[in-house]
Amino acid sequence: MPMKAWIQNYLTEQKRALDSISPEQVGEVVSLLKRTHQEGRQLFVFGNGGSAANASHFATDLGKGSSDKLGRRFKVISLNDNVSWMTAIGNDYAYEDIYRRQLENYGQAGDVVLTMSVSGNSPNLVQALQWAREKGLSTVALVGGKRGALAEIADQVLVIDSEHYGRVEDAHMGICHILCYAFMEGAA
């Protein structure tokens, strides 16, 4: 396939993935974040690989940009940003524990956990969401077309209708930007 045709096909499929975002479901997450902010609750975000990068980006945008507009700070942290803690947990216990064990230190009933995963089946994410639900935290999962175990565990699930890692991760970041800009632009 010629390069131009391949690129056009990629863009067409990316638009299809973006079109699968549910405005109603994203609006429900905006409402959850607004309540979390108003109540001074903590928001924990995390993922693996590209989703970890998205989690870091999201925490930055919400914690800085959205907070700047609101005048009161969001209490948000990306659990995948503390490499020494993750490697200590992974080394001394198991990689599957890297997020759950951090939540055990900080998570409290009423807080919110948001994770992103294309497959929806990463054992470390599944374990963390299971723990969070058991302890009374609200849970949100952004997943791809496979949905996975996260879709069965999370209170709120946003599914991108694609199994292509790049497209799903791009759409997840789009959702994260919507969540942040709802506050930055006064829609929330």
Backbone torsions as a table, in degrees:
resi	resn	phi	psi	omega
1	MET	NA	130.7	177.7
2	PRO	-60.8	150.4	-175.6
3	MET	-55.9	-45.9	-178.1
4	LYS	-60.1	-41.3	178.6
5	ALA	-66.7	-39.2	179.0
6	TRP	-63.3	-43.5	179.3
7	ILE	-64.4	-43.8	179.4
8	GLN	-61.4	-40.8	177.9
9	ASN	-63.8	-42.4	179.1
10	TYR	-59.6	-46.8	-179.3
11	LEU	-64.0	-38.9	177.2
12	THR	-61.3	-44.9	179.1
13	GLU	-68.3	-33.9	176.9
14	GLN	-65.6	-41.5	177.8
15	LYS	-62.7	-38.3	177.6
16	ARG	-63.0	-41.9	178.1
17	ALA	-62.9	-44.5	179.0
18	LEU	-63.8	-36.7	179.1
19	ASP	-66.1	-17.5	180.0
20	SER	-82.3	-4.7	177.3
21	ILE	-70.6	128.2	-179.8
22	SER	-88.4	112.6	177.5
23	PRO	-58.2	-36.0	179.7
24	GLU	-63.8	-45.6	-178.9
25	GLN	-68.1	-39.3	176.8
26	VAL	-63.7	-40.1	177.2
27	GLY	-60.6	-36.3	177.1
28	GLU	-65.2	-37.2	178.1
29	VAL	-70.8	-37.5	174.6
30	VAL	-57.4	-45.1	179.0
31	SER	-61.6	-40.3	177.8
32	LEU	-63.4	-43.9	178.9
33	LEU	-65.8	-36.8	178.1
34	LYS	-62.8	-45.3	178.2
35	ARG	-64.4	-41.1	178.5
36	THR	-59.3	-44.9	178.9
37	HIS	-63.8	-47.5	-177.9
38	GLN	-62.7	-35.4	-178.0
39	GLU	-87.7	-1.5	-179.9
40	GLY	68.3	27.1	179.3
41	ARG	-81.1	163.4	-179.7
42	GLN	-91.9	141.7	172.5
43	LEU	-115.4	124.6	177.3
44	PHE	-109.5	128.6	177.4
45	VAL	-125.3	149.1	179.9
46	PHE	-171.1	161.2	176.8
47	GLY	-167.9	-171.9	178.5
48	ASN	-121.5	146.7	175.6
49	GLY	59.3	-128.3	179.0
50	GLY	-60.6	-32.6	177.4
51	SER	-69.0	-30.3	174.4
52	ALA	-66.0	-42.1	177.2
53	ALA	-61.8	-41.2	177.0
54	ASN	-63.5	-40.0	178.8
55	ALA	-62.3	-43.6	178.0
56	SER	-61.4	-45.9	-180.0
57	HIS	-61.1	-45.9	-179.6
58	PHE	-61.1	-46.3	179.8
59	ALA	-60.6	-38.7	178.7
60	THR	-65.2	-49.2	-178.0
61	ASP	-64.1	-42.0	-179.3
62	LEU	-72.1	-43.8	-176.6
63	GLY	-70.7	-29.6	179.5
64	LYS	-103.2	-68.6	-172.9
65	GLY	-60.8	-50.6	-179.7
66	SER	-67.0	-41.6	179.3
67	SER	-63.0	-39.3	178.8
68	ASP	-58.9	-40.7	-178.9
69	LYS	-70.6	-35.2	-175.7
70	LEU	-83.0	-23.7	-178.7
71	GLY	84.2	-18.5	175.1
72	ARG	-118.8	136.7	-170.1
73	ARG	-78.9	140.8	166.9
74	PHE	-74.1	138.1	173.0
75	LYS	-93.6	91.0	-175.4
76	VAL	-132.2	140.3	177.8
77	ILE	-144.4	140.6	174.6
78	SER	-94.6	113.7	-177.1
79	LEU	-68.3	-16.4	179.3
80	ASN	-87.9	6.7	-179.6
81	ASP	-91.2	-8.9	180.0
82	ASN	-102.5	86.8	-174.6
83	VAL	-62.6	-41.4	-177.7
84	SER	-65.3	-38.2	178.3
85	TRP	-67.6	-44.7	179.7
86	MET	-61.7	-42.6	-178.5
87	THR	-71.6	-33.1	176.3
88	ALA	-64.7	-45.7	178.6
89	ILE	-64.6	-46.6	-180.0
90	GLY	-61.0	-39.1	-178.7
91	ASN	-74.3	-45.1	-174.1
92	ASP	-83.9	-25.7	-179.0
93	TYR	-120.7	-91.0	179.1
94	ALA	-162.2	151.2	178.7
95	TYR	-58.7	-33.6	180.0
96	GLU	-62.3	-17.7	-176.4
97	ASP	-92.3	-4.2	-166.3
98	ILE	-61.4	-30.2	179.5
99	TYR	-97.4	-39.3	179.2
100	ARG	-58.9	-45.6	-177.2
101	ARG	-66.8	-30.9	173.8
102	GLN	-69.3	-40.8	178.0
103	LEU	-62.5	-34.1	178.2
104	GLU	-60.4	-31.4	178.7
105	ASN	-75.9	-35.3	-169.1
106	TYR	-118.9	-30.4	-172.2
107	GLY	-69.4	136.6	177.4
108	GLN	-133.0	152.5	176.9
109	ALA	-50.6	135.8	-178.7
110	GLY	96.4	-18.6	174.7
111	ASP	-72.3	174.4	-177.1
112	VAL	-127.0	138.7	175.3
113	VAL	-117.5	128.9	176.1
114	LEU	-127.2	123.8	178.3
115	THR	-127.4	158.0	-179.9
116	MET	-128.7	135.9	178.8
117	SER	-158.7	129.4	178.3
118	VAL	-67.1	-45.5	-177.6
119	SER	-79.0	-31.3	-175.9
120	GLY	76.5	9.2	-174.5
121	ASN	-124.3	10.9	-178.6
122	SER	-63.6	121.7	-175.4
123	PRO	-56.5	-35.6	-179.3
124	ASN	-69.6	-32.5	178.2
125	LEU	-75.5	-43.7	179.1
126	VAL	-58.9	-47.6	-179.4
127	GLN	-60.5	-42.6	-179.5
128	ALA	-65.2	-42.9	179.7
129	LEU	-68.0	-37.8	176.9
130	GLN	-60.9	-45.4	179.2
131	TRP	-60.9	-45.7	-177.9
132	ALA	-60.3	-45.0	179.1
133	ARG	-62.0	-42.8	-179.8
134	GLU	-63.1	-29.5	-176.5
135	LYS	-97.1	5.3	174.7
136	GLY	86.4	20.2	173.9
137	LEU	-88.9	148.5	173.7
138	SER	-78.3	142.5	-175.9
139	THR	-126.1	137.9	178.5
140	VAL	-130.4	134.3	177.0
141	ALA	-127.4	128.9	170.9
142	LEU	-102.1	118.8	-174.5
143	VAL	-132.1	171.7	175.3
144	GLY	-95.8	-170.3	-174.3
145	GLY	-61.6	-23.7	177.3
146	LYS	-73.2	-19.6	179.3
147	ARG	64.6	-60.6	176.2
148	GLY	71.6	-171.7	-177.1
149	ALA	-64.1	-31.7	-179.3
150	LEU	-59.2	-35.7	-179.1
151	ALA	-66.9	-23.6	178.8
152	GLU	-85.8	-21.6	-174.0
153	ILE	-97.2	-42.1	-170.8
154	ALA	-67.6	146.3	175.0
155	ASP	-67.0	-41.5	178.8
156	GLN	-125.7	130.2	-177.1
157	VAL	-125.7	127.2	173.9
158	LEU	-113.3	117.0	-174.6
159	VAL	-107.1	129.0	172.0
160	ILE	-95.5	126.8	-174.4
161	ASP	-79.9	68.7	176.5
162	SER	-163.8	153.8	174.2
163	GLU	-111.9	5.5	-179.6
164	HIS	-81.2	120.5	-173.4
165	TYR	-57.2	-47.0	-178.2
166	GLY	-62.8	-44.4	-178.8
167	ARG	-65.3	-43.5	-179.0
168	VAL	-65.8	-45.3	179.2
169	GLU	-62.4	-38.8	176.3
170	ASP	-63.1	-42.9	179.5
171	ALA	-67.0	-38.9	176.1
172	HIS	-60.4	-42.7	178.7
173	MET	-65.6	-34.5	174.9
174	GLY	-60.4	-43.1	176.6
175	ILE	-61.6	-44.8	179.4
176	CYS	-59.4	-40.7	177.5
177	HIS	-66.2	-39.3	176.4
178	ILE	-59.8	-45.7	180.0
179	LEU	-57.9	-42.8	-179.1
180	CYS	-72.6	-46.8	-175.9
181	TYR	-71.7	-18.7	172.3
182	ALA	-59.2	-34.7	177.6
183	PHE	-84.9	-41.9	-177.8
184	MET	-63.7	-33.8	-176.5
185	GLU	-102.9	10.9	172.7
186	GLY	75.1	18.3	179.5
187	ALA	-82.2	-22.9	-177.0
188	ALA	-93.2	NA	NA
